[in-house]
């Protein structure tokens, strides 16, 4: 005899919200890695509140991509937007965690772990089924 499973709708909705939050955080983490790799955090740390055009010019990067990146960083509460002035700023407390000057405390450098895992996901799927390791990663 089959047992009826009752779904708690509130718990189900809360779980869906948690997963969506995780996906959003992963996207922000990828963009955090991009900010590290392109030097955008380092550039912004030395600028006053600036437009996307000014930031892109200072970093010698394409403005469209910088603008999109800034949108992600604002969403992730890493960069602040003054909508009235159309300027973006890296809050004074953030460079000590996001720039190369932070040294080993540079959390943006750790964000690179997520994009590093993506290319090996298919290989990991095989290892989950067959066991073994991934020699390219030094994992046995």
Secondary structure, DSSP 8 states (H G I E B T S, - for coil): --------HHHHHHHHHHHHHHHHHHHHHHHHHHHHHHTHHHHHHTS-SB-HHHHHHHHT--HHHHHHHHHHHHHTTSSEEETTTTEEE--TTTHHHHSGGGGGG-HHHHTHHHHHHHTTHHHHHHHHHH---BGGGTB-
